[in-house]
Amino acid sequence: MFASVEEVREKLAEQKYICSKEIAVALFLAEKLEKPVLVEGPAGVGKTDLGKVAAAALGREFIRLQCYEGLDES
């Protein structure tokens, strides 16, 4: 668990990930409120990396769900 927004930034930095204060606040609040984080944006901006380092910083498993138009259960 993160004790503060600064700790979020420190833990992510330990994983070689530099994040903005806004991202750190979002991760801190999501963890405190036990809510998921939805990250969207164009390809190549670091969405998957953010998930991986956040999971590592919390000592949790990273599960990637690839969503795209046309995705179905088959």
C-alpha positions in Angstrom: 0.0 0.0 0.0 1.1 3.5 -0.7 1.2 5.9 2.3 1.4 9.1 0.2 1.5 10.4 -3.4 5.2 10.9 -3.0 5.7 7.3 -2.1 3.9 6.4 -5.3 6.4 8.4 -7.2 9.3 6.9 -5.3 8.1 3.3 -5.8 7.6 3.9 -9.5 11.0 5.5 -9.8 12.5 2.4 -8.2 11.0 0.5 -11.2 12.7 3.0 -13.5 9.4 4.8 -14.3 9.1 8.6 -13.9 5.5 9.7 -13.6 3.8 13.1 -13.3 2.1 14.2 -10.1 -1.3 13.7 -11.7 -0.6 10.0 -12.5 0.8 9.5 -9.0 -2.4 11.0 -7.5 -4.6 8.8 -9.7 -2.8 5.7 -8.6 -2.7 6.7 -5.0 -6.4 7.4 -4.9 -7.3 4.2 -6.8 -5.3 2.1 -4.4 -6.8 3.8 -1.3 -10.4 3.5 -2.7 -9.8 0.0 -4.0 -10.8 1.0 -7.5 -9.4 0.0 -10.8 -7.5 2.4 -13.1 -8.6 2.8 -16.7 -5.7 4.0 -18.9 -6.5 4.9 -22.5 -4.5 6.7 -25.2 -2.8 6.1 -28.5 -0.3 3.3 -29.1 3.2 3.8 -27.7 2.5 6.3 -24.9 3.3 3.9 -22.0 -0.1 2.6 -20.9 1.1 -1.0 -20.5 4.4 0.1 -18.8 2.4 2.1 -16.3 0.4 -1.0 -15.4 3.4 -3.2 -15.1 5.4 -0.9 -12.9 2.4 -0.1 -10.7 1.8 -3.8 -10.2 5.4 -4.4 -9.4 5.5 -1.5 -7.0 2.5 -2.9 -5.1 3.9 -6.5 -5.3 0.9 -7.6 -7.3 0.4 -9.6 -10.4 -0.1 -7.7 -13.7 -2.9 -9.0 -15.9 -3.1 -7.5 -19.3 -6.5 -7.3 -21.1 -6.2 -6.4 -24.7 -9.5 -4.7 -25.8 -10.3 -3.7 -29.3 -13.3 -3.2 -31.6 -14.6 -6.6 -32.7 -13.4 -8.4 -29.5 -15.8 -11.2 -28.6 -15.8 -14.3 -26.4 -14.7 -16.8 -29.1 
